[in-house]
């Protein structure tokens, strides 16, 4: 099972201002490749800007405090943001978490078409995402 850092999600009420900051101040570029297809009718309909340093994406996502109520999931990845890792075998990673008694919320494809996602907390309460992209 392989796992690698994929993106950092920063939740904000200022998507346009954050996008301008990361483009101008941090000199990142607008990301156009490999973007998620957001499932806006399944519970999260916020605006998202995508920037990158060429290796790691930063998702600047509109904060949504009610997304758990709308989707029926227990972890809100859009309250304070999250760090996301991509794996090639999500089922094996879930078994790994189960063996360590780490509880997670399985979002399936609730938020992104073609991405199976789980979310869980690190010991300090930071939200971690692990996802697998379906082969199409």
VMD Tcl script that builds the backbone (N, CA, C; Angstrom):
set m [mol new atoms 408]
animate dup $m
set s [atomselect $m all]
$s set {name element resname resid chain x y z} {
  {N N UNK 1 A 0.854 -1.173 0.000}
  {CA C UNK 1 A 0.000 0.000 0.000}
  {C C UNK 1 A 0.896 1.231 0.000}
  {N N UNK 2 A 0.692 2.085 -0.974}
  {CA C UNK 2 A 1.464 3.317 -1.100}
  {C C UNK 2 A 0.615 4.485 -0.598}
  {N N UNK 3 A 1.262 5.455 0.046}
  {CA C UNK 3 A 0.550 6.657 0.491}
  {C C UNK 3 A 1.478 7.852 0.292}
  {N N UNK 4 A 0.906 8.957 -0.231}
  {CA C UNK 4 A 1.702 10.162 -0.449}
  {C C UNK 4 A 0.843 11.401 -0.245}
  {N N UNK 5 A 1.509 12.488 0.172}
  {CA C UNK 5 A 0.803 13.752 0.363}
  {C C UNK 5 A 0.217 14.196 -0.972}
  {N N UNK 6 A -1.055 14.566 -0.978}
  {CA C UNK 6 A -1.709 15.006 -2.207}
  {C C UNK 6 A -2.087 16.475 -2.167}
  {N N UNK 7 A -2.775 16.902 -1.095}
  {CA C UNK 7 A -3.145 18.317 -1.007}
  {C C UNK 7 A -3.356 18.745 0.434}
  {N N UNK 8 A -3.327 20.049 0.610}
  {CA C UNK 8 A -3.683 20.677 1.873}
  {C C UNK 8 A -4.937 21.480 1.603}
  {N N UNK 9 A -5.939 21.342 2.453}
  {CA C UNK 9 A -7.189 22.076 2.300}
  {C C UNK 9 A -7.253 23.140 3.381}
  {N N UNK 10 A -7.376 24.388 2.969}
  {CA C UNK 10 A -7.552 25.488 3.903}
  {C C UNK 10 A -8.987 25.979 3.802}
  {N N UNK 11 A -9.738 25.888 4.880}
  {CA C UNK 11 A -11.127 26.348 4.884}
  {C C UNK 11 A -11.148 27.834 5.192}
  {N N UNK 12 A -11.964 28.571 4.450}
  {CA C UNK 12 A -11.956 30.017 4.552}
  {C C UNK 12 A -13.311 30.612 4.192}
  {N N UNK 13 A -13.555 31.800 4.687}
  {CA C UNK 13 A -14.709 32.585 4.254}
  {C C UNK 13 A -14.308 33.570 3.159}
  {N N UNK 14 A -13.037 33.519 2.742}
  {CA C UNK 14 A -12.484 34.488 1.790}
  {C C UNK 14 A -11.766 33.768 0.645}
  {N N UNK 15 A -12.468 32.964 -0.125}
  {CA C UNK 15 A -11.843 32.162 -1.180}
  {C C UNK 15 A -11.094 33.052 -2.171}
  {N N UNK 16 A -11.727 34.126 -2.662}
  {CA C UNK 16 A -11.080 34.981 -3.661}
  {C C UNK 16 A -9.832 35.664 -3.097}
  {N N UNK 17 A -9.930 36.175 -1.879}
  {CA C UNK 17 A -8.798 36.853 -1.252}
  {C C UNK 17 A -7.649 35.875 -0.978}
  {N N UNK 18 A -7.984 34.680 -0.526}
  {CA C UNK 18 A -6.963 33.655 -0.280}
  {C C UNK 18 A -6.302 33.236 -1.597}
  {N N UNK 19 A -7.101 33.073 -2.638}
  {CA C UNK 19 A -6.560 32.695 -3.941}
  {C C UNK 19 A -5.562 33.752 -4.423}
  {N N UNK 20 A -5.943 35.003 -4.334}
  {CA C UNK 20 A -5.060 36.098 -4.752}
  {C C UNK 20 A -3.764 36.086 -3.931}
  {N N UNK 21 A -3.870 35.872 -2.625}
  {CA C UNK 21 A -2.687 35.817 -1.758}
  {C C UNK 21 A -1.734 34.705 -2.194}
  {N N UNK 22 A -2.263 33.500 -2.378}
  {CA C UNK 22 A -1.392 32.376 -2.717}
  {C C UNK 22 A -0.807 32.500 -4.116}
  {N N UNK 23 A -1.527 33.151 -5.025}
  {CA C UNK 23 A -0.984 33.377 -6.358}
  {C C UNK 23 A 0.064 34.484 -6.360}
  {N N UNK 24 A -0.231 35.607 -5.731}
  {CA C UNK 24 A 0.665 36.768 -5.785}
  {C C UNK 24 A 1.784 36.710 -4.755}
  {N N UNK 25 A 1.446 36.465 -3.509}
  {CA C UNK 25 A 2.447 36.507 -2.443}
  {C C UNK 25 A 3.298 35.240 -2.437}
  {N N UNK 26 A 2.654 34.089 -2.521}
  {CA C UNK 26 A 3.386 32.827 -2.442}
  {C C UNK 26 A 3.886 32.344 -3.808}
  {N N UNK 27 A 3.453 33.034 -4.884}
  {CA C UNK 27 A 3.877 32.727 -6.253}
  {C C UNK 27 A 3.506 31.320 -6.703}
  {N N UNK 28 A 2.394 30.795 -6.162}
  {CA C UNK 28 A 1.880 29.517 -6.646}
  {C C UNK 28 A 1.145 29.759 -7.956}
  {N N UNK 29 A 0.803 28.696 -8.633}
  {CA C UNK 29 A 0.094 28.775 -9.908}
  {C C UNK 29 A -1.311 28.189 -9.747}
  {N N UNK 30 A -2.227 28.683 -10.559}
  {CA C UNK 30 A -3.564 28.091 -10.591}
  {C C UNK 30 A -3.435 26.659 -11.083}
  {N N UNK 31 A -4.004 25.720 -10.341}
  {CA C UNK 31 A -3.941 24.296 -10.706}
  {C C UNK 31 A -5.066 23.987 -11.676}
  {N N UNK 32 A -4.719 23.320 -12.771}
  {CA C UNK 32 A -5.723 22.948 -13.773}
  {C C UNK 32 A -5.736 21.445 -14.046}
  {N N UNK 33 A -4.732 20.729 -13.587}
  {CA C UNK 33 A -4.613 19.292 -13.853}
  {C C UNK 33 A -5.048 18.472 -12.648}
  {N N UNK 34 A -5.734 17.374 -12.893}
  {CA C UNK 34 A -6.070 16.427 -11.832}
  {C C UNK 34 A -6.966 16.973 -10.751}
  {N N UNK 35 A -7.835 17.900 -11.118}
  {CA C UNK 35 A -8.715 18.502 -10.113}
  {C C UNK 35 A -9.894 17.583 -9.789}
  {N N UNK 36 A -10.358 17.621 -8.547}
  {CA C UNK 36 A -11.535 16.830 -8.191}
  {C C UNK 36 A -12.782 17.396 -8.856}
  {N N UNK 37 A -13.698 16.511 -9.169}
  {CA C UNK 37 A -15.004 16.925 -9.684}
  {C C UNK 37 A -15.942 16.959 -8.483}
  {N N UNK 38 A -16.247 18.157 -8.032}
  {CA C UNK 38 A -17.028 18.318 -6.804}
  {C C UNK 38 A -18.473 17.874 -7.009}
  {N N UNK 39 A -18.996 17.140 -6.033}
  {CA C UNK 39 A -20.377 16.656 -6.042}
  {C C UNK 39 A -21.257 17.682 -5.330}
  {N N UNK 40 A -21.513 18.808 -5.969}
  {CA C UNK 40 A -22.186 19.940 -5.327}
  {C C UNK 40 A -23.628 19.649 -4.922}
  {N N UNK 41 A -24.239 18.616 -5.460}
  {CA C UNK 41 A -25.622 18.293 -5.094}
  {C C UNK 41 A -25.712 17.296 -3.948}
  {N N UNK 42 A -24.578 16.867 -3.410}
  {CA C UNK 42 A -24.576 15.860 -2.346}
  {C C UNK 42 A -24.286 16.436 -0.971}
  {N N UNK 43 A -24.258 17.764 -0.829}
  {CA C UNK 43 A -24.105 18.319 0.506}
  {C C UNK 43 A -23.149 19.478 0.632}
  {N N UNK 44 A -22.091 19.517 -0.182}
  {CA C UNK 44 A -21.162 20.649 -0.124}
  {C C UNK 44 A -21.204 21.385 -1.456}
  {N N UNK 45 A -21.619 22.620 -1.410}
  {CA C UNK 45 A -21.742 23.390 -2.649}
  {C C UNK 45 A -20.893 24.658 -2.609}
  {N N UNK 46 A -19.888 24.699 -1.747}
  {CA C UNK 46 A -19.051 25.883 -1.604}
  {C C UNK 46 A -18.114 26.105 -2.773}
  {N N UNK 47 A -17.578 27.320 -2.830}
  {CA C UNK 47 A -16.582 27.653 -3.837}
  {C C UNK 47 A -15.225 27.106 -3.408}
  {N N UNK 48 A -14.416 26.690 -4.388}
  {CA C UNK 48 A -13.072 26.194 -4.116}
  {C C UNK 48 A -12.140 26.729 -5.200}
  {N N UNK 49 A -10.994 27.270 -4.782}
  {CA C UNK 49 A -9.927 27.643 -5.713}
  {C C UNK 49 A -8.797 26.641 -5.524}
  {N N UNK 50 A -8.104 26.326 -6.607}
  {CA C UNK 50 A -7.041 25.328 -6.566}
  {C C UNK 50 A -5.727 25.962 -7.022}
  {N N UNK 51 A -4.713 25.897 -6.160}
  {CA C UNK 51 A -3.384 26.401 -6.503}
  {C C UNK 51 A -2.363 25.306 -6.207}
  {N N UNK 52 A -1.167 25.463 -6.789}
  {CA C UNK 52 A -0.154 24.418 -6.612}
  {C C UNK 52 A 1.236 24.989 -6.795}
  {N N UNK 53 A 2.198 24.315 -6.173}
  {CA C UNK 53 A 3.608 24.631 -6.392}
  {C C UNK 53 A 4.177 23.754 -7.504}
  {N N UNK 54 A 3.325 22.990 -8.172}
  {CA C UNK 54 A 3.754 22.062 -9.214}
  {C C UNK 54 A 3.836 20.629 -8.724}
  {N N UNK 55 A 3.789 20.448 -7.399}
  {CA C UNK 55 A 3.848 19.108 -6.826}
  {C C UNK 55 A 2.647 18.838 -5.927}
  {N N UNK 56 A 2.404 19.750 -4.980}
  {CA C UNK 56 A 1.337 19.574 -3.998}
  {C C UNK 56 A 0.272 20.638 -4.230}
  {N N UNK 57 A -0.975 20.209 -4.285}
  {CA C UNK 57 A -2.090 21.140 -4.443}
  {C C UNK 57 A -2.476 21.751 -3.100}
  {N N UNK 58 A -2.977 22.983 -3.146}
  {CA C UNK 58 A -3.634 23.605 -2.002}
  {C C UNK 58 A -5.050 23.920 -2.441}
  {N N UNK 59 A -6.020 23.396 -1.719}
  {CA C UNK 59 A -7.428 23.649 -2.011}
  {C C UNK 59 A -7.911 24.732 -1.059}
  {N N UNK 60 A -8.378 25.825 -1.602}
  {CA C UNK 60 A -8.875 26.952 -0.818}
  {C C UNK 60 A -10.393 26.859 -0.854}
  {N N UNK 61 A -10.956 26.225 0.156}
  {CA C UNK 61 A -12.366 25.839 0.143}
  {C C UNK 61 A -13.196 26.716 1.070}
  {N N UNK 62 A -14.365 27.079 0.568}
  {CA C UNK 62 A -15.294 27.860 1.381}
  {C C UNK 62 A -15.706 27.054 2.609}
  {N N UNK 63 A -15.560 27.660 3.774}
  {CA C UNK 63 A -15.900 27.015 5.044}
  {C C UNK 63 A -17.390 26.676 5.055}
  {N N UNK 64 A -17.718 25.502 5.579}
  {CA C UNK 64 A -19.114 25.074 5.684}
  {C C UNK 64 A -19.289 24.333 7.004}
  {N N UNK 65 A -19.850 25.017 7.988}
  {CA C UNK 65 A -20.028 24.421 9.314}
  {C C UNK 65 A -21.168 23.409 9.362}
  {N N UNK 66 A -22.021 23.390 8.357}
  {CA C UNK 66 A -23.183 22.501 8.349}
  {C C UNK 66 A -23.015 21.271 7.461}
  {N N UNK 67 A -21.853 21.065 6.867}
  {CA C UNK 67 A -21.695 19.974 5.914}
  {C C UNK 67 A -21.973 18.611 6.546}
  {N N UNK 68 A -21.668 18.416 7.819}
  {CA C UNK 68 A -21.955 17.128 8.474}
  {C C UNK 68 A -23.462 16.883 8.542}
  {N N UNK 69 A -24.214 17.914 8.849}
  {CA C UNK 69 A -25.669 17.767 8.915}
  {C C UNK 69 A -26.242 17.456 7.537}
  {N N UNK 70 A -25.682 18.085 6.507}
  {CA C UNK 70 A -26.182 17.891 5.145}
  {C C UNK 70 A -25.814 16.534 4.571}
  {N N UNK 71 A -24.677 15.973 4.999}
  {CA C UNK 71 A -24.201 14.714 4.421}
  {C C UNK 71 A -24.388 13.505 5.328}
  {N N UNK 72 A -24.646 13.742 6.609}
  {CA C UNK 72 A -24.813 12.633 7.540}
  {C C UNK 72 A -23.504 12.023 8.009}
  {N N UNK 73 A -22.386 12.728 7.858}
  {CA C UNK 73 A -21.084 12.226 8.292}
  {C C UNK 73 A -20.657 12.890 9.593}
  {N N UNK 74 A -19.794 12.198 10.326}
  {CA C UNK 74 A -19.427 12.680 11.665}
  {C C UNK 74 A -18.225 13.611 11.690}
  {N N UNK 75 A -17.433 13.650 10.644}
  {CA C UNK 75 A -16.253 14.523 10.619}
  {C C UNK 75 A -16.445 15.587 9.552}
  {N N UNK 76 A -16.192 16.844 9.911}
  {CA C UNK 76 A -16.349 17.965 8.991}
  {C C UNK 76 A -14.977 18.396 8.471}
  {N N UNK 77 A -14.631 18.041 7.216}
  {CA C UNK 77 A -13.337 18.435 6.669}
  {C C UNK 77 A -13.298 19.888 6.195}
  {N N UNK 78 A -14.424 20.588 6.317}
  {CA C UNK 78 A -14.506 21.956 5.819}
  {C C UNK 78 A -14.732 22.972 6.923}
  {N N UNK 79 A -14.555 22.548 8.163}
  {CA C UNK 79 A -14.661 23.484 9.275}
  {C C UNK 79 A -13.346 24.242 9.449}
  {N N UNK 80 A -12.253 23.501 9.572}
  {CA C UNK 80 A -10.938 24.119 9.774}
  {C C UNK 80 A -9.938 23.705 8.710}
  {N N UNK 81 A -10.334 22.868 7.782}
  {CA C UNK 81 A -9.428 22.371 6.754}
  {C C UNK 81 A -8.861 21.015 7.122}
  {N N UNK 82 A -8.007 20.490 6.252}
  {CA C UNK 82 A -7.441 19.164 6.472}
  {C C UNK 82 A -6.211 18.954 5.602}
  {N N UNK 83 A -5.463 17.916 5.939}
  {CA C UNK 83 A -4.326 17.464 5.138}
  {C C UNK 83 A -4.769 16.185 4.446}
  {N N UNK 84 A -4.491 16.075 3.144}
  {CA C UNK 84 A -4.982 14.918 2.387}
  {C C UNK 84 A -3.846 14.103 1.798}
  {N N UNK 85 A -3.971 12.799 1.956}
  {CA C UNK 85 A -3.025 11.849 1.390}
  {C C UNK 85 A -3.762 10.977 0.391}
  {N N UNK 86 A -3.048 10.559 -0.650}
  {CA C UNK 86 A -3.612 9.655 -1.660}
  {C C UNK 86 A -2.978 8.288 -1.480}
  {N N UNK 87 A -3.814 7.255 -1.589}
  {CA C UNK 87 A -3.324 5.879 -1.512}
  {C C UNK 87 A -3.779 5.107 -2.740}
  {N N UNK 88 A -3.120 4.018 -2.994}
  {CA C UNK 88 A -3.525 3.141 -4.091}
  {C C UNK 88 A -4.379 1.981 -3.588}
  {N N UNK 89 A -4.627 1.909 -2.273}
  {CA C UNK 89 A -5.436 0.824 -1.721}
  {C C UNK 89 A -6.123 1.299 -0.440}
  {N N UNK 90 A -7.260 1.952 -0.601}
  {CA C UNK 90 A -7.971 2.502 0.551}
  {C C UNK 90 A -8.474 1.409 1.482}
  {N N UNK 91 A -8.901 0.289 0.944}
  {CA C UNK 91 A -9.392 -0.800 1.795}
  {C C UNK 91 A -8.281 -1.311 2.722}
  {N N UNK 92 A -7.073 -1.453 2.200}
  {CA C UNK 92 A -5.949 -1.893 3.036}
  {C C UNK 92 A -5.643 -0.841 4.095}
  {N N UNK 93 A -5.755 0.452 3.731}
  {CA C UNK 93 A -5.488 1.494 4.706}
  {C C UNK 93 A -6.558 1.503 5.801}
  {N N UNK 94 A -7.808 1.268 5.433}
  {CA C UNK 94 A -8.878 1.197 6.445}
  {C C UNK 94 A -8.635 0.029 7.396}
  {N N UNK 95 A -8.179 -1.108 6.882}
  {CA C UNK 95 A -7.854 -2.245 7.748}
  {C C UNK 95 A -6.721 -1.886 8.697}
  {N N UNK 96 A -5.742 -1.164 8.190}
  {CA C UNK 96 A -4.636 -0.679 9.012}
  {C C UNK 96 A -5.166 0.180 10.162}
  {N N UNK 97 A -6.067 1.116 9.858}
  {CA C UNK 97 A -6.660 1.963 10.900}
  {C C UNK 97 A -7.463 1.127 11.891}
  {N N UNK 98 A -8.217 0.163 11.368}
  {CA C UNK 98 A -9.005 -0.714 12.245}
  {C C UNK 98 A -8.112 -1.465 13.225}
  {N N UNK 99 A -6.983 -1.951 12.736}
  {CA C UNK 99 A -6.045 -2.684 13.597}
  {C C UNK 99 A -5.487 -1.796 14.706}
  {N N UNK 100 A -5.380 -0.510 14.430}
  {CA C UNK 100 A -4.850 0.437 15.416}
  {C C UNK 100 A -5.955 1.102 16.243}
  {N N UNK 101 A -7.207 0.674 16.019}
  {CA C UNK 101 A -8.368 1.250 16.700}
  {C C UNK 101 A -8.511 2.757 16.459}
  {N N UNK 102 A -8.200 3.189 15.246}
  {CA C UNK 102 A -8.395 4.580 14.848}
  {C C UNK 102 A -9.741 4.676 14.146}
  {N N UNK 103 A -10.644 5.450 14.735}
  {CA C UNK 103 A -11.984 5.618 14.167}
  {C C UNK 103 A -11.928 6.606 13.004}
  {N N UNK 104 A -12.729 6.324 11.964}
  {CA C UNK 104 A -12.755 7.193 10.788}
  {C C UNK 104 A -14.180 7.287 10.256}
  {N N UNK 105 A -14.403 8.332 9.474}
  {CA C UNK 105 A -15.683 8.530 8.812}
  {C C UNK 105 A -15.491 8.249 7.324}
  {N N UNK 106 A -16.233 7.265 6.812}
  {CA C UNK 106 A -16.108 6.847 5.414}
  {C C UNK 106 A -17.081 7.662 4.562}
  {N N UNK 107 A -16.552 8.616 3.810}
  {CA C UNK 107 A -17.377 9.495 2.977}
  {C C UNK 107 A -17.666 8.887 1.616}
  {N N UNK 108 A -17.009 7.802 1.252}
  {CA C UNK 108 A -17.216 7.247 -0.081}
  {C C UNK 108 A -16.982 8.325 -1.130}
  {N N UNK 109 A -17.954 8.489 -2.040}
  {CA C UNK 109 A -17.871 9.522 -3.074}
  {C C UNK 109 A -18.842 10.667 -2.789}
  {N N UNK 110 A -19.104 10.951 -1.509}
  {CA C UNK 110 A -20.046 12.012 -1.150}
  {C C UNK 110 A -19.610 13.362 -1.679}
  {N N UNK 111 A -18.323 13.683 -1.579}
  {CA C UNK 111 A -17.848 15.031 -1.907}
  {C C UNK 111 A -17.233 15.139 -3.300}
  {N N UNK 112 A -16.568 14.078 -3.769}
  {CA C UNK 112 A -15.833 14.144 -5.027}
  {C C UNK 112 A -16.138 12.905 -5.868}
  {N N UNK 113 A -16.561 13.134 -7.103}
  {CA C UNK 113 A -16.832 12.023 -8.015}
  {C C UNK 113 A -15.535 11.278 -8.324}
  {N N UNK 114 A -15.563 9.967 -8.175}
  {CA C UNK 114 A -14.406 9.146 -8.503}
  {C C UNK 114 A -13.348 9.047 -7.424}
  {N N UNK 115 A -13.560 9.715 -6.287}
  {CA C UNK 115 A -12.635 9.617 -5.160}
  {C C UNK 115 A -13.356 8.956 -4.001}
  {N N UNK 116 A -12.815 7.849 -3.499}
  {CA C UNK 116 A -13.297 7.267 -2.251}
  {C C UNK 116 A -12.483 7.918 -1.138}
  {N N UNK 117 A -13.165 8.532 -0.155}
  {CA C UNK 117 A -12.479 9.296 0.878}
  {C C UNK 117 A -12.861 8.823 2.270}
  {N N UNK 118 A -11.870 8.846 3.166}
  {CA C UNK 118 A -12.133 8.698 4.586}
  {C C UNK 118 A -11.493 9.886 5.291}
  {N N UNK 119 A -12.039 10.227 6.458}
  {CA C UNK 119 A -11.511 11.314 7.267}
  {C C UNK 119 A -11.387 10.825 8.705}
  {N N UNK 120 A -10.319 11.253 9.376}
  {CA C UNK 120 A -10.123 10.910 10.781}
  {C C UNK 120 A -9.281 11.999 11.426}
  {N N UNK 121 A -9.134 11.920 12.736}
  {CA C UNK 121 A -8.393 12.925 13.489}
  {C C UNK 121 A -7.028 12.416 13.902}
  {N N UNK 122 A -6.031 13.316 13.899}
  {CA C UNK 122 A -4.760 12.983 14.528}
  {C C UNK 122 A -4.898 13.255 16.028}
  {N N UNK 123 A -3.892 12.960 16.842}
  {CA C UNK 123 A -4.037 13.123 18.291}
  {C C UNK 123 A -4.332 14.551 18.750}
  {N N UNK 124 A -4.031 15.548 17.917}
  {CA C UNK 124 A -4.281 16.937 18.293}
  {C C UNK 124 A -5.588 17.477 17.705}
  {N N UNK 125 A -6.362 16.625 17.045}
  {CA C UNK 125 A -7.649 17.035 16.507}
  {C C UNK 125 A -7.615 17.572 15.089}
  {N N UNK 126 A -6.457 17.506 14.414}
  {CA C UNK 126 A -6.391 17.912 13.012}
  {C C UNK 126 A -7.057 16.845 12.150}
  {N N UNK 127 A -7.788 17.276 11.130}
  {CA C UNK 127 A -8.483 16.337 10.247}
  {C C UNK 127 A -7.511 15.847 9.172}
  {N N UNK 128 A -7.470 14.528 9.002}
  {CA C UNK 128 A -6.659 13.880 7.974}
  {C C UNK 128 A -7.611 13.204 6.993}
  {N N UNK 129 A -7.372 13.423 5.715}
  {CA C UNK 129 A -8.099 12.719 4.654}
  {C C UNK 129 A -7.159 11.713 4.022}
  {N N UNK 130 A -7.671 10.528 3.708}
  {CA C UNK 130 A -6.977 9.585 2.843}
  {C C UNK 130 A -7.971 9.200 1.766}
  {N N UNK 131 A -7.545 9.288 0.514}
  {CA C UNK 131 A -8.451 8.959 -0.587}
  {C C UNK 131 A -7.765 8.097 -1.640}
  {N N UNK 132 A -8.610 7.425 -2.392}
  {CA C UNK 132 A -8.159 6.622 -3.519}
  {C C UNK 132 A -8.972 7.067 -4.725}
  {N N UNK 133 A -8.314 7.241 -5.854}
  {CA C UNK 133 A -8.985 7.616 -7.098}
  {C C UNK 133 A -9.359 6.346 -7.819}
  {N N UNK 134 A -10.633 6.248 -8.205}
  {CA C UNK 134 A -11.077 5.074 -8.957}
  {C C UNK 134 A -10.461 5.081 -10.338}
  {N N UNK 135 A -10.030 3.924 -10.783}
  {CA C UNK 135 A -9.534 3.802 -12.171}
  {C C UNK 135 A -10.705 3.823 -13.105}
  {N N UNK 136 A -10.626 4.695 -14.079}
  {CA C UNK 136 A -11.754 4.813 -15.022}
  {C C UNK 136 A -11.354 4.322 -16.378}
}
mol reanalyze $m
mol bondsrecalc $m
mol representation Tube
mol addrep $m
